[in-house]
Amino acid sequence: MLSAASQAEGLKMRCAEQSKNGELRRELVRASLEVYPIKNYGAVEIGTHNFYRTLPGKPEKLTTVAKFMHIWQQDGKQWRVSRIISYAHSATD
């Protein structure tokens, strides 16, 4: 499972990169989303994300399309992501 510290460090690094590499945005391709229950554990969420970049003074541009899988664990009433898998990244340039 991802720790809060590792997630915070990753976010900190991505934010620092945005100042020199432009603003990044990820958007779910809504029609791609699939969710399936996992008995006695939680659920799996599968789909596709589009990644956009905006450089200073330029319009936003689609740069990458990628697939993802999130494994969700249910503990009582609480749900948390136990694994994130991102794959099949393809540049649109």
CORVENZI-V507728 format. One record per residue. OMEGA is omega in whole degrees, 0 to 359 (NA if undefined). Layout:
OMEGA ; OMEGA
This chain:
179 ; 178 ; 178 ; 181 ; 181 ; 177 ; 180 ; 180 ; 178 ; 179 ; 179 ; 180 ; 180 ; 179 ; 179 ; 179 ; 182 ; 182 ; 180 ; 183 ; 181 ; 181 ; 180 ; 178 ; 177 ; 181 ; 177 ; 169 ; 190 ; 182 ; 182 ; 188 ; 175 ; 178 ; 181 ; 177 ; 172 ; 185 ; 178 ; 178 ; 185 ; 183 ; 173 ; 180 ; 184 ; 178 ; 180 ; 175 ; 168 ; 178 ; 182 ; 177 ; 174 ; 176 ; 181 ; 177 ; 181 ; 178 ; 177 ; 183 ; 173 ; 183 ; 187 ; 172 ; 182 ; 175 ; 179 ; 174 ; 176 ; 175 ; 182 ; 177 ; 178 ; 177 ; 186 ; 178 ; 183 ; 176 ; 175 ; 178 ; 179 ; 179 ; 176 ; 178 ; 179 ; 187 ; 177 ; 177 ; 177 ; 179 ; 180 ; 181 ; NA
